[in-house]
Amino acid sequence: MPVNKNALIRYRTIDSCLRNRRRRWTLHDLIDAVSDALYEYEGIHKGISRRAIQMDIQAMRSDKLGYSAPIIVIEKKYYTYEDPEYSITNIPLSEVDLSRMNEAVEVLKQFKGFSHFNSLNEVVQKLEDHVYAASNNTRSVIEFEKNERLKGLEYLDILYQSVVQKKVVRIAYQSFKAKTGNSFEYHVWWLKEFKNRWFAVGVKGKGHVLMHLALDRIAELELLDGPLYIENEDVEPADYYKHVVGVTVSSNLRVQNVRILVTHEHAPYILTKPMHHSQELLETREDGIIINLKVQQNFELEREILGYAEGMIVLSPHSLRDRIQKKLKRGVQNYDNPE
């Protein structure tokens, strides 16, 4: 039975009153206490009716909410708990509750690195400890892929704040291909994660060419107050990555049909976890299945195909087939000529 916020405020207020045994609580006293609480927390002026409080008490007494509160009336006038140690906050968690809380903890723990979620750290720790104690060290049923040694995660929050606050950042950056690094102003439009690697996406200086900067290549980062921030006015991230595997998008490359033969050994993996949302099964043959992707040819696509080694054969286009073939040949040569 779902409980809305106002009802929860009422139940907790009644519970707090009945646990205070230094005072005797009439129905009118409970009405006043609940009315005050609703005004304090929700700004509700009209208070609460006598019948509403009576129905709340009845709901707390029942097992519909899992409370089964031992509320009694003494001298036909005063409300109290028969058990002086009782409180609705002491209700043990069910197995379903514990399972859901465990999953929630694991999800919330993925947001480490964003100060936006820092206020949750203590809450998550308390929740985790409570679940741990209540479930007698129940194992988590969700395990996320994570790498605590990833470089650049410490910059996530500054980059996030630059987008939210619409502020320019100064970045000291060196790509894998560059021999030296350089420093420049950068306007972050969004953050992108691909295969556990984070990128800041935006424009450099006063330019309008969208760039992806890998966080693990950032040497220094500073949030600036002075320069005018160039806003993202018309680029939707979902549309931007629509025709690529990964993050490398080219304005010069057209979308092509990429036909791939996948061996039967690897076919189940590809069918259950498509390489791209455009993936289409064209044919099932004795030597495997043929799939088609409508994508740009980029580095990430090649890396995905190479990751399956002999399990994938590019049928077309020939330009991609030739590049994959050459890289596989070089790989074989490397194994044929060990150090």
Secondary structure, DSSP 8 states (H G I E B T S, - for coil): ----HHHHHHHHHHHHHHH-TTS-B-HHHHHHHHHHHHHHHH---S---HHHHHHHHHHHHSSSSS----EEEETTTEEEESSTT--GGG----HHHHHHHHHHHHHHGGGTT-GGGGGGHHHHHHHHHHHHHHTTS---S------TT-TTGGGHHHHHHHHHHT--EEEEE--SS-SS-EEEEEEEEEEEEETTEEEEEEEETT---EEEEEGGGEEEEEE-SSS------S--HHHHTTT-SSS---SS---EEEEEEE-TTTHHHHHHS-SSTT-EEEEEETTEEEEEEEE---HHHHHHHHHTGGGEEEEE-HHHHHHHHHHHHHHHHHHHS--
